[in-house]
Amino acid sequence: MNIVEEIEREEAARVLEGKTIPTFDPGDTLKVHVRIKEGERERIQV
């Protein structure tokens, strides 16, 4: 494993620590919320 893959794996583990990921299957409809920052303003887009 190279250093980039190792750093990515560690960062993913740190970000997901203590969070549960719901199960979903192909064909399910999901809503993805994205936080967008425009200058001083911040909004959430679905």
mmCIF entry with sequence, helices, sheets and N, C-alpha, C, O atoms, coordinates in Angstrom:
data_MODEL
# 
_entry.id   MODEL 
# 
_entity.id                         1 
_entity.type                       polymer 
_entity.pdbx_number_of_molecules   1 
# 
_entity_poly.entity_id                      1 
_entity_poly.type                           'polypeptide(L)' 
_entity_poly.nstd_linkage                   no 
_entity_poly.nstd_monomer                   no 
_entity_poly.pdbx_seq_one_letter_code       MNIVEEIEREEAARVLEGKTIPTFDPGDTLKVHVRIKEGERERIQV 
_entity_poly.pdbx_seq_one_letter_code_can   MNIVEEIEREEAARVLEGKTIPTFDPGDTLKVHVRIKEGERERIQV 
_entity_poly.pdbx_strand_id                 A 
# 
loop_
_entity_poly_seq.entity_id 
_entity_poly_seq.num 
_entity_poly_seq.mon_id 
_entity_poly_seq.hetero 
1 1  MET n 
1 2  ASN n 
1 3  ILE n 
1 4  VAL n 
1 5  GLU n 
1 6  GLU n 
1 7  ILE n 
1 8  GLU n 
1 9  ARG n 
1 10 GLU n 
1 11 GLU n 
1 12 ALA n 
1 13 ALA n 
1 14 ARG n 
1 15 VAL n 
1 16 LEU n 
1 17 GLU n 
1 18 GLY n 
1 19 LYS n 
1 20 THR n 
1 21 ILE n 
1 22 PRO n 
1 23 THR n 
1 24 PHE n 
1 25 ASP n 
1 26 PRO n 
1 27 GLY n 
1 28 ASP n 
1 29 THR n 
1 30 LEU n 
1 31 LYS n 
1 32 VAL n 
1 33 HIS n 
1 34 VAL n 
1 35 ARG n 
1 36 ILE n 
1 37 LYS n 
1 38 GLU n 
1 39 GLY n 
1 40 GLU n 
1 41 ARG n 
1 42 GLU n 
1 43 ARG n 
1 44 ILE n 
1 45 GLN n 
1 46 VAL n 
# 
_struct_asym.id          A 
_struct_asym.entity_id   1 
# 
_struct_conf.conf_type_id            HELX_P 
_struct_conf.id                      HELX_P1 
_struct_conf.pdbx_PDB_helix_id       AA1 
_struct_conf.beg_label_comp_id       ILE 
_struct_conf.beg_label_asym_id       A 
_struct_conf.beg_label_seq_id        3 
_struct_conf.pdbx_beg_PDB_ins_code   ? 
_struct_conf.end_label_comp_id       LEU 
_struct_conf.end_label_asym_id       A 
_struct_conf.end_label_seq_id        16 
_struct_conf.pdbx_end_PDB_ins_code   ? 
_struct_conf.beg_auth_comp_id        ILE 
_struct_conf.beg_auth_asym_id        A 
_struct_conf.beg_auth_seq_id         3 
_struct_conf.end_auth_comp_id        LEU 
_struct_conf.end_auth_asym_id        A 
_struct_conf.end_auth_seq_id         16 
_struct_conf.pdbx_PDB_helix_class    1 
_struct_conf.details                 ? 
_struct_conf.pdbx_PDB_helix_length   14 
# 
_struct_conf_type.id          HELX_P 
_struct_conf_type.criteria    ? 
_struct_conf_type.reference   ? 
# 
_struct_sheet.id               AA1 
_struct_sheet.type             ? 
_struct_sheet.number_strands   2 
_struct_sheet.details          ? 
# 
_struct_sheet_order.sheet_id     AA1 
_struct_sheet_order.range_id_1   1 
_struct_sheet_order.range_id_2   2 
_struct_sheet_order.offset       ? 
_struct_sheet_order.sense        anti-parallel 
# 
loop_
_struct_sheet_range.sheet_id 
_struct_sheet_range.id 
_struct_sheet_range.beg_label_comp_id 
_struct_sheet_range.beg_label_asym_id 
_struct_sheet_range.beg_label_seq_id 
_struct_sheet_range.pdbx_beg_PDB_ins_code 
_struct_sheet_range.end_label_comp_id 
_struct_sheet_range.end_label_asym_id 
_struct_sheet_range.end_label_seq_id 
_struct_sheet_range.pdbx_end_PDB_ins_code 
_struct_sheet_range.beg_auth_comp_id 
_struct_sheet_range.beg_auth_asym_id 
_struct_sheet_range.beg_auth_seq_id 
_struct_sheet_range.end_auth_comp_id 
_struct_sheet_range.end_auth_asym_id 
_struct_sheet_range.end_auth_seq_id 
AA1 1 VAL A 34 ? GLU A 38 ? VAL A 34 GLU A 38 
AA1 2 ARG A 41 ? GLN A 45 ? ARG A 41 GLN A 45 
# 
loop_
_atom_site.group_PDB 
_atom_site.id 
_atom_site.type_symbol 
_atom_site.label_atom_id 
_atom_site.label_alt_id 
_atom_site.label_comp_id 
_atom_site.label_asym_id 
_atom_site.label_entity_id 
_atom_site.label_seq_id 
_atom_site.pdbx_PDB_ins_code 
_atom_site.Cartn_x 
_atom_site.Cartn_y 
_atom_site.Cartn_z 
_atom_site.occupancy 
_atom_site.B_iso_or_equiv 
_atom_site.pdbx_formal_charge 
_atom_site.auth_seq_id 
_atom_site.auth_comp_id 
_atom_site.auth_asym_id 
_atom_site.auth_atom_id 
_atom_site.pdbx_PDB_model_num 
ATOM 1   N N  . MET A 1 1  ? 0.857   -1.171 0.000  1.00 0.00 ? 1  MET A N  1 
ATOM 2   C CA . MET A 1 1  ? 0.000   0.000  0.000  1.00 0.00 ? 1  MET A CA 1 
ATOM 3   C C  . MET A 1 1  ? 0.905   1.237  0.000  1.00 0.00 ? 1  MET A C  1 
ATOM 4   O O  . MET A 1 1  ? 1.853   1.324  0.781  1.00 0.00 ? 1  MET A O  1 
ATOM 5   N N  . ASN A 1 2  ? 0.600   2.182  -0.881 1.00 0.00 ? 2  ASN A N  1 
ATOM 6   C CA . ASN A 1 2  ? 1.442   3.371  -0.908 1.00 0.00 ? 2  ASN A CA 1 
ATOM 7   C C  . ASN A 1 2  ? 0.966   4.393  0.125  1.00 0.00 ? 2  ASN A C  1 
ATOM 8   O O  . ASN A 1 2  ? -0.094  4.220  0.727  1.00 0.00 ? 2  ASN A O  1 
ATOM 9   N N  . ILE A 1 3  ? 1.723   5.424  0.323  1.00 0.00 ? 3  ILE A N  1 
ATOM 10  C CA . ILE A 1 3  ? 1.458   6.407  1.376  1.00 0.00 ? 3  ILE A CA 1 
ATOM 11  C C  . ILE A 1 3  ? 0.138   7.146  1.150  1.00 0.00 ? 3  ILE A C  1 
ATOM 12  O O  . ILE A 1 3  ? -0.564  7.453  2.114  1.00 0.00 ? 3  ILE A O  1 
ATOM 13  N N  . VAL A 1 4  ? -0.212  7.437  -0.107 1.00 0.00 ? 4  VAL A N  1 
ATOM 14  C CA . VAL A 1 4  ? -1.463  8.155  -0.394 1.00 0.00 ? 4  VAL A CA 1 
ATOM 15  C C  . VAL A 1 4  ? -2.665  7.305  0.009  1.00 0.00 ? 4  VAL A C  1 
ATOM 16  O O  . VAL A 1 4  ? -3.595  7.807  0.641  1.00 0.00 ? 4  VAL A O  1 
ATOM 17  N N  . GLU A 1 5  ? -2.653  6.031  -0.349 1.00 0.00 ? 5  GLU A N  1 
ATOM 18  C CA . GLU A 1 5  ? -3.750  5.139  0.020  1.00 0.00 ? 5  GLU A CA 1 
ATOM 19  C C  . GLU A 1 5  ? -3.866  5.018  1.531  1.00 0.00 ? 5  GLU A C  1 
ATOM 20  O O  . GLU A 1 5  ? -4.973  4.985  2.067  1.00 0.00 ? 5  GLU A O  1 
ATOM 21  N N  . GLU A 1 6  ? -2.751  4.953  2.210  1.00 0.00 ? 6  GLU A N  1 
ATOM 22  C CA . GLU A 1 6  ? -2.758  4.844  3.668  1.00 0.00 ? 6  GLU A CA 1 
ATOM 23  C C  . GLU A 1 6  ? -3.346  6.099  4.308  1.00 0.00 ? 6  GLU A C  1 
ATOM 24  O O  . GLU A 1 6  ? -4.142  6.004  5.242  1.00 0.00 ? 6  GLU A O  1 
ATOM 25  N N  . ILE A 1 7  ? -2.961  7.271  3.813  1.00 0.00 ? 7  ILE A N  1 
ATOM 26  C CA . ILE A 1 7  ? -3.498  8.528  4.353  1.00 0.00 ? 7  ILE A CA 1 
ATOM 27  C C  . ILE A 1 7  ? -4.996  8.619  4.089  1.00 0.00 ? 7  ILE A C  1 
ATOM 28  O O  . ILE A 1 7  ? -5.751  9.024  4.972  1.00 0.00 ? 7  ILE A O  1 
ATOM 29  N N  . GLU A 1 8  ? -5.440  8.246  2.882  1.00 0.00 ? 8  GLU A N  1 
ATOM 30  C CA . GLU A 1 8  ? -6.864  8.270  2.558  1.00 0.00 ? 8  GLU A CA 1 
ATOM 31  C C  . GLU A 1 8  ? -7.651  7.342  3.479  1.00 0.00 ? 8  GLU A C  1 
ATOM 32  O O  . GLU A 1 8  ? -8.727  7.705  3.954  1.00 0.00 ? 8  GLU A O  1 
ATOM 33  N N  . ARG A 1 9  ? -7.120  6.151  3.731  1.00 0.00 ? 9  ARG A N  1 
ATOM 34  C CA . ARG A 1 9  ? -7.801  5.187  4.598  1.00 0.00 ? 9  ARG A CA 1 
ATOM 35  C C  . ARG A 1 9  ? -7.920  5.728  6.016  1.00 0.00 ? 9  ARG A C  1 
ATOM 36  O O  . ARG A 1 9  ? -8.979  5.623  6.635  1.00 0.00 ? 9  ARG A O  1 
ATOM 37  N N  . GLU A 1 10 ? -6.842  6.306  6.532  1.00 0.00 ? 10 GLU A N  1 
ATOM 38  C CA . GLU A 1 10 ? -6.857  6.862  7.886  1.00 0.00 ? 10 GLU A CA 1 
ATOM 39  C C  . GLU A 1 10 ? -7.816  8.041  7.993  1.00 0.00 ? 10 GLU A C  1 
ATOM 40  O O  . GLU A 1 10 ? -8.540  8.164  8.981  1.00 0.00 ? 10 GLU A O  1 
ATOM 41  N N  . GLU A 1 11 ? -7.827  8.904  6.986  1.00 0.00 ? 11 GLU A N  1 
ATOM 42  C CA . GLU A 1 11 ? -8.717  10.072 6.999  1.00 0.00 ? 11 GLU A CA 1 
ATOM 43  C C  . GLU A 1 11 ? -10.180 9.636  6.927  1.00 0.00 ? 11 GLU A C  1 
ATOM 44  O O  . GLU A 1 11 ? -11.022 10.189 7.635  1.00 0.00 ? 11 GLU A O  1 
ATOM 45  N N  . ALA A 1 12 ? -10.488 8.659  6.087  1.00 0.00 ? 12 ALA A N  1 
ATOM 46  C CA . ALA A 1 12 ? -11.854 8.153  5.987  1.00 0.00 ? 12 ALA A CA 1 
ATOM 47  C C  . ALA A 1 12 ? -12.298 7.561  7.319  1.00 0.00 ? 12 ALA A C  1 
ATOM 48  O O  . ALA A 1 12 ? -13.438 7.771  7.735  1.00 0.00 ? 12 ALA A O  1 
ATOM 49  N N  . ALA A 1 13 ? -11.431 6.834  7.986  1.00 0.00 ? 13 ALA A N  1 
ATOM 50  C CA . ALA A 1 13 ? -11.762 6.260  9.290  1.00 0.00 ? 13 ALA A CA 1 
ATOM 51  C C  . ALA A 1 13 ? -11.998 7.358  10.320 1.00 0.00 ? 13 ALA A C  1 
ATOM 52  O O  . ALA A 1 13 ? -12.900 7.242  11.149 1.00 0.00 ? 13 ALA A O  1 
ATOM 53  N N  . ARG A 1 14 ? -11.197 8.423  10.277 1.00 0.00 ? 14 ARG A N  1 
ATOM 54  C CA . ARG A 1 14 ? -11.352 9.526  11.228 1.00 0.00 ? 14 ARG A CA 1 
ATOM 55  C C  . ARG A 1 14 ? -12.675 10.260 11.001 1.00 0.00 ? 14 ARG A C  1 
ATOM 56  O O  . ARG A 1 14 ? -13.366 10.600 11.961 1.00 0.00 ? 14 ARG A O  1 
ATOM 57  N N  . VAL A 1 15 ? -13.029 10.505 9.740  1.00 0.00 ? 15 VAL A N  1 
ATOM 58  C CA . VAL A 1 15 ? -14.253 11.240 9.416  1.00 0.00 ? 15 VAL A CA 1 
ATOM 59  C C  . VAL A 1 15 ? -15.490 10.433 9.804  1.00 0.00 ? 15 VAL A C  1 
ATOM 60  O O  . VAL A 1 15 ? -16.467 10.999 10.294 1.00 0.00 ? 15 VAL A O  1 
ATOM 61  N N  . LEU A 1 16 ? -15.457 9.130  9.592  1.00 0.00 ? 16 LEU A N  1 
ATOM 62  C CA . LEU A 1 16 ? -16.625 8.291  9.845  1.00 0.00 ? 16 LEU A CA 1 
ATOM 63  C C  . LEU A 1 16 ? -16.714 7.788  11.281 1.00 0.00 ? 16 LEU A C  1 
ATOM 64  O O  . LEU A 1 16 ? -17.677 7.106  11.631 1.00 0.00 ? 16 LEU A O  1 
ATOM 65  N N  . GLU A 1 17 ? -15.752 8.102  12.103 1.00 0.00 ? 17 GLU A N  1 
ATOM 66  C CA . GLU A 1 17 ? -15.713 7.617  13.475 1.00 0.00 ? 17 GLU A CA 1 
ATOM 67  C C  . GLU A 1 17 ? -16.956 8.068  14.244 1.00 0.00 ? 17 GLU A C  1 
ATOM 68  O O  . GLU A 1 17 ? -17.242 9.263  14.328 1.00 0.00 ? 17 GLU A O  1 
ATOM 69  N N  . GLY A 1 18 ? -17.682 7.115  14.797 1.00 0.00 ? 18 GLY A N  1 
ATOM 70  C CA . GLY A 1 18 ? -18.851 7.421  15.613 1.00 0.00 ? 18 GLY A CA 1 
ATOM 71  C C  . GLY A 1 18 ? -20.114 7.695  14.813 1.00 0.00 ? 18 GLY A C  1 
ATOM 72  O O  . GLY A 1 18 ? -21.147 8.002  15.407 1.00 0.00 ? 18 GLY A O  1 
ATOM 73  N N  . LYS A 1 19 ? -20.073 7.598  13.487 1.00 0.00 ? 19 LYS A N  1 
ATOM 74  C CA . LYS A 1 19 ? -21.240 7.860  12.647 1.00 0.00 ? 19 LYS A CA 1 
ATOM 75  C C  . LYS A 1 19 ? -21.757 6.545  12.084 1.00 0.00 ? 19 LYS A C  1 
ATOM 76  O O  . LYS A 1 19 ? -20.991 5.620  11.816 1.00 0.00 ? 19 LYS A O  1 
ATOM 77  N N  . THR A 1 20 ? -23.065 6.482  11.914 1.00 0.00 ? 20 THR A N  1 
ATOM 78  C CA . THR A 1 20 ? -23.652 5.300  11.300 1.00 0.00 ? 20 THR A CA 1 
ATOM 79  C C  . THR A 1 20 ? -24.039 5.639  9.865  1.00 0.00 ? 20 THR A C  1 
ATOM 80  O O  . THR A 1 20 ? -24.560 6.720  9.592  1.00 0.00 ? 20 THR A O  1 
ATOM 81  N N  . ILE A 1 21 ? -23.785 4.727  8.972  1.00 0.00 ? 21 ILE A N  1 
ATOM 82  C CA . ILE A 1 21 ? -24.142 4.903  7.571  1.00 0.00 ? 21 ILE A CA 1 
ATOM 83  C C  . ILE A 1 21 ? -25.351 4.017  7.297  1.00 0.00 ? 21 ILE A C  1 
ATOM 84  O O  . ILE A 1 21 ? -25.276 2.800  7.465  1.00 0.00 ? 21 ILE A O  1 
ATOM 85  N N  . PRO A 1 22 ? -26.476 4.622  6.874  1.00 0.00 ? 22 PRO A N  1 
ATOM 86  C CA . PRO A 1 22 ? -27.665 3.808  6.613  1.00 0.00 ? 22 PRO A CA 1 
ATOM 87  C C  . PRO A 1 22 ? -27.436 2.878  5.423  1.00 0.00 ? 22 PRO A C  1 
ATOM 88  O O  . PRO A 1 22 ? -26.643 3.179  4.531  1.00 0.00 ? 22 PRO A O  1 
ATOM 89  N N  . THR A 1 23 ? -28.132 1.762  5.422  1.00 0.00 ? 23 THR A N  1 
ATOM 90  C CA . THR A 1 23 ? -28.004 0.830  4.303  1.00 0.00 ? 23 THR A CA 1 
ATOM 91  C C  . THR A 1 23 ? -28.928 1.277  3.178  1.00 0.00 ? 23 THR A C  1 
ATOM 92  O O  . THR A 1 23 ? -30.043 1.735  3.425  1.00 0.00 ? 23 THR A O  1 
ATOM 93  N N  . PHE A 1 24 ? -28.460 1.142  1.949  1.00 0.00 ? 24 PHE A N  1 
ATOM 94  C CA . PHE A 1 24 ? -29.285 1.431  0.784  1.00 0.00 ? 24 PHE A CA 1 
ATOM 95  C C  . PHE A 1 24 ? -28.873 0.493  -0.333 1.00 0.00 ? 24 PHE A C  1 
ATOM 96  O O  . PHE A 1 24 ? -27.751 -0.014 -0.365 1.00 0.00 ? 24 PHE A O  1 
ATOM 97  N N  . ASP A 1 25 ? -29.803 0.276  -1.244 1.00 0.00 ? 25 ASP A N  1 
ATOM 98  C CA . ASP A 1 25 ? -29.608 -0.686 -2.321 1.00 0.00 ? 25 ASP A CA 1 
ATOM 99  C C  . ASP A 1 25 ? -29.755 -0.001 -3.676 1.00 0.00 ? 25 ASP A C  1 
ATOM 100 O O  . ASP A 1 25 ? -30.265 1.117  -3.750 1.00 0.00 ? 25 ASP A O  1 
ATOM 101 N N  . PRO A 1 26 ? -29.316 -0.656 -4.742 1.00 0.00 ? 26 PRO A N  1 
ATOM 102 C CA . PRO A 1 26 ? -29.524 -0.092 -6.082 1.00 0.00 ? 26 PRO A CA 1 
ATOM 103 C C  . PRO A 1 26 ? -31.008 0.147  -6.326 1.00 0.00 ? 26 PRO A C  1 
ATOM 104 O O  . PRO A 1 26 ? -31.838 -0.707 -6.016 1.00 0.00 ? 26 PRO A O  1 
ATOM 105 N N  . GLY A 1 27 ? -31.337 1.301  -6.877 1.00 0.00 ? 27 GLY A N  1 
ATOM 106 C CA . GLY A 1 27 ? -32.731 1.649  -7.150 1.00 0.00 ? 27 GLY A CA 1 
ATOM 107 C C  . GLY A 1 27 ? -33.349 2.521  -6.083 1.00 0.00 ? 27 GLY A C  1 
ATOM 108 O O  . GLY A 1 27 ? -34.403 3.111  -6.317 1.00 0.00 ? 27 GLY A O  1 
ATOM 109 N N  . ASP A 1 28 ? -32.729 2.624  -4.914 1.00 0.00 ? 28 ASP A N  1 
ATOM 110 C CA . ASP A 1 28 ? -33.246 3.493  -3.859 1.00 0.00 ? 28 ASP A CA 1 
ATOM 111 C C  . ASP A 1 28 ? -33.052 4.953  -4.255 1.00 0.00 ? 28 ASP A C  1 
ATOM 112 O O  . ASP A 1 28 ? -32.091 5.299  -4.942 1.00 0.00 ? 28 ASP A O  1 
ATOM 113 N N  . THR A 1 29 ? -33.980 5.805  -3.813 1.00 0.00 ? 29 THR A N  1 
ATOM 114 C CA . THR A 1 29 ? -33.868 7.237  -4.054 1.00 0.00 ? 29 THR A CA 1 
ATOM 115 C C  . THR A 1 29 ? -33.281 7.884  -2.815 1.00 0.00 ? 29 THR A C  1 
ATOM 116 O O  . THR A 1 29 ? -33.774 7.676  -1.706 1.00 0.00 ? 29 THR A O  1 
ATOM 117 N N  . LEU A 1 30 ? -32.235 8.663  -2.999 1.00 0.00 ? 30 LEU A N  1 
ATOM 118 C CA . LEU A 1 30 ? -31.549 9.313  -1.885 1.00 0.00 ? 30 LEU A CA 1 
ATOM 119 C C  . LEU A 1 30 ? -31.582 10.821 -2.066 1.00 0.00 ? 30 LEU A C  1 
ATOM 120 O O  . LEU A 1 30 ? -31.617 11.320 -3.190 1.00 0.00 ? 30 LEU A O  1 
ATOM 121 N N  . LYS A 1 31 ? -31.570 11.540 -0.956 1.00 0.00 ? 31 LYS A N  1 
ATOM 122 C CA . LYS A 1 31 ? -31.404 12.988 -0.983 1.00 0.00 ? 31 LYS A CA 1 
ATOM 123 C C  . LYS A 1 31 ? -30.022 13.285 -0.419 1.00 0.00 ? 31 LYS A C  1 
ATOM 124 O O  . LYS A 1 31 ? -29.699 12.901 0.705  1.00 0.00 ? 31 LYS A O  1 
ATOM 125 N N  . VAL A 1 32 ? -29.222 13.965 -1.206 1.00 0.00 ? 32 VAL A N  1 
ATOM 126 C CA . VAL A 1 32 ? -27.867 14.305 -0.794 1.00 0.00 ? 32 VAL A CA 1 
ATOM 127 C C  . VAL A 1 32 ? -27.830 15.791 -0.490 1.00 0.00 ? 32 VAL A C  1 
ATOM 128 O O  . VAL A 1 32 ? -28.128 16.612 -1.357 1.00 0.00 ? 32 VAL A O  1 
ATOM 129 N N  . HIS A 1 33 ? -27.466 16.143 0.741  1.00 0.00 ? 33 HIS A N  1 
ATOM 130 C CA . HIS A 1 33 ? -27.368 17.539 1.151  1.00 0.00 ? 33 HIS A CA 1 
ATOM 131 C C  . HIS A 1 33 ? -25.911 17.974 1.056  1.00 0.00 ? 33 HIS A C  1 
ATOM 132 O O  . HIS A 1 33 ? -25.019 17.327 1.605  1.00 0.00 ? 33 HIS A O  1 
ATOM 133 N N  . VAL A 1 34 ? -25.684 19.087 0.347  1.00 0.00 ? 34 VAL A N  1 
ATOM 134 C CA . VAL A 1 34 ? -24.332 19.594 0.150  1.00 0.00 ? 34 VAL A CA 1 
ATOM 135 C C  . VAL A 1 34 ? -24.260 21.002 0.712  1.00 0.00 ? 34 VAL A C  1 
ATOM 136 O O  . VAL A 1 34 ? -25.084 21.850 0.371  1.00 0.00 ? 34 VAL A O  1 
ATOM 137 N N  . ARG A 1 35 ? -23.281 21.259 1.569  1.00 0.00 ? 35 ARG A N  1 
ATOM 138 C CA . ARG A 1 35 ? -23.082 22.596 2.128  1.00 0.00 ? 35 ARG A CA 1 
ATOM 139 C C  . ARG A 1 35 ? -22.251 23.404 1.135  1.00 0.00 ? 35 ARG A C  1 
ATOM 140 O O  . ARG A 1 35 ? -21.142 23.012 0.771  1.00 0.00 ? 35 ARG A O  1 
ATOM 141 N N  . ILE A 1 36 ? -22.805 24.542 0.702  1.00 0.00 ? 36 ILE A N  1 
ATOM 142 C CA . ILE A 1 36 ? -22.138 25.399 -0.279 1.00 0.00 ? 36 ILE A CA 1 
ATOM 143 C C  . ILE A 1 36 ? -21.833 26.733 0.371  1.00 0.00 ? 36 ILE A C  1 
ATOM 144 O O  . ILE A 1 36 ? -22.706 27.359 0.972  1.00 0.00 ? 36 ILE A O  1 
ATOM 145 N N  . LYS A 1 37 ? -20.595 27.161 0.247  1.00 0.00 ? 37 LYS A N  1 
ATOM 146 C CA . LYS A 1 37 ? -20.173 28.442 0.813  1.00 0.00 ? 37 LYS A CA 1 
ATOM 147 C C  . LYS A 1 37 ? -19.840 29.376 -0.337 1.00 0.00 ? 37 LYS A C  1 
ATOM 148 O O  . LYS A 1 37 ? -18.990 29.073 -1.174 1.00 0.00 ? 37 LYS A O  1 
ATOM 149 N N  . GLU A 1 38 ? -20.527 30.526 -0.370 1.00 0.00 ? 38 GLU A N  1 
ATOM 150 C CA . GLU A 1 38 ? -20.311 31.538 -1.401 1.00 0.00 ? 38 GLU A CA 1 
ATOM 151 C C  . GLU A 1 38 ? -19.920 32.825 -0.703 1.00 0.00 ? 38 GLU A C  1 
ATOM 152 O O  . GLU A 1 38 ? -20.781 33.563 -0.222 1.00 0.00 ? 38 GLU A O  1 
ATOM 153 N N  . GLY A 1 39 ? -18.651 33.092 -0.647 1.00 0.00 ? 39 GLY A N  1 
ATOM 154 C CA . GLY A 1 39 ? -18.181 34.278 0.073  1.00 0.00 ? 39 GLY A CA 1 
ATOM 155 C C  . GLY A 1 39 ? -18.483 34.134 1.551  1.00 0.00 ? 39 GLY A C  1 
ATOM 156 O O  . GLY A 1 39 ? -18.010 33.196 2.192  1.00 0.00 ? 39 GLY A O  1 
ATOM 157 N N  . GLU A 1 40 ? -19.262 35.048 2.096  1.00 0.00 ? 40 GLU A N  1 
ATOM 158 C CA . GLU A 1 40 ? -19.653 35.004 3.511  1.00 0.00 ? 40 GLU A CA 1 
ATOM 159 C C  . GLU A 1 40 ? -20.901 34.159 3.735  1.00 0.00 ? 40 GLU A C  1 
ATOM 160 O O  . GLU A 1 40 ? -21.164 33.730 4.858  1.00 0.00 ? 40 GLU A O  1 
ATOM 161 N N  . ARG A 1 41 ? -21.672 33.917 2.677  1.00 0.00 ? 41 ARG A N  1 
ATOM 162 C CA . ARG A 1 41 ? -22.922 33.159 2.800  1.00 0.00 ? 41 ARG A CA 1 
ATOM 163 C C  . ARG A 1 41 ? -22.657 31.660 2.764  1.00 0.00 ? 41 ARG A C  1 
ATOM 164 O O  . ARG A 1 41 ? -21.710 31.187 2.135  1.00 0.00 ? 41 ARG A O  1 
ATOM 165 N N  . GLU A 1 42 ? -23.513 30.937 3.450  1.00 0.00 ? 42 GLU A N  1 
ATOM 166 C CA . GLU A 1 42 ? -23.431 29.480 3.433  1.00 0.00 ? 42 GLU A CA 1 
ATOM 167 C C  . GLU A 1 42 ? -24.841 28.945 3.341  1.00 0.00 ? 42 GLU A C  1 
ATOM 168 O O  . GLU A 1 42 ? -25.738 29.415 4.040  1.00 0.00 ? 42 GLU A O  1 
ATOM 169 N N  . ARG A 1 43 ? -25.043 27.954 2.471  1.00 0.00 ? 43 ARG A N  1 
ATOM 170 C CA . ARG A 1 43 ? -26.370 27.373 2.306  1.00 0.00 ? 43 ARG A CA 1 
ATOM 171 C C  . ARG A 1 43 ? -26.236 25.874 2.099  1.00 0.00 ? 43 ARG A C  1 
ATOM 172 O O  . ARG A 1 43 ? -25.157 25.364 1.796  1.00 0.00 ? 43 ARG A O  1 
ATOM 173 N N  . ILE A 1 44 ? -27.354 25.180 2.268  1.00 0.00 ? 44 ILE A N  1 
ATOM 174 C CA . ILE A 1 44 ? -27.382 23.740 2.039  1.00 0.00 ? 44 ILE A CA 1 
ATOM 175 C C  . ILE A 1 44 ? -28.263 23.487 0.830  1.00 0.00 ? 44 ILE A C  1 
ATOM 176 O O  . ILE A 1 44 ? -29.409 23.934 0.776  1.00 0.00 ? 44 ILE A O  1 
ATOM 177 N N  . GLN A 1 45 ? -27.718 22.767 -0.137 1.00 0.00 ? 45 GLN A N  1 
ATOM 178 C CA . GLN A 1 45 ? -28.451 22.453 -1.353 1.00 0.00 ? 45 GLN A CA 1 
ATOM 179 C C  . GLN A 1 45 ? -28.737 20.962 -1.364 1.00 0.00 ? 45 GLN A C  1 
ATOM 180 O O  . GLN A 1 45 ? -27.871 20.148 -1.041 1.00 0.00 ? 45 GLN A O  1 
ATOM 181 N N  . VAL A 1 46 ? -29.983 20.607 -1.747 1.00 0.00 ? 46 VAL A N  1 
ATOM 182 C CA . VAL A 1 46 ? -30.374 19.201 -1.828 1.00 0.00 ? 46 VAL A CA 1 
ATOM 183 C C  . VAL A 1 46 ? -30.298 18.769 -3.268 1.00 0.00 ? 46 VAL A C  1 
ATOM 184 O O  . VAL A 1 46 ? -30.584 17.614 -3.583 1.00 0.00 ? 46 VAL A O  1 
# 
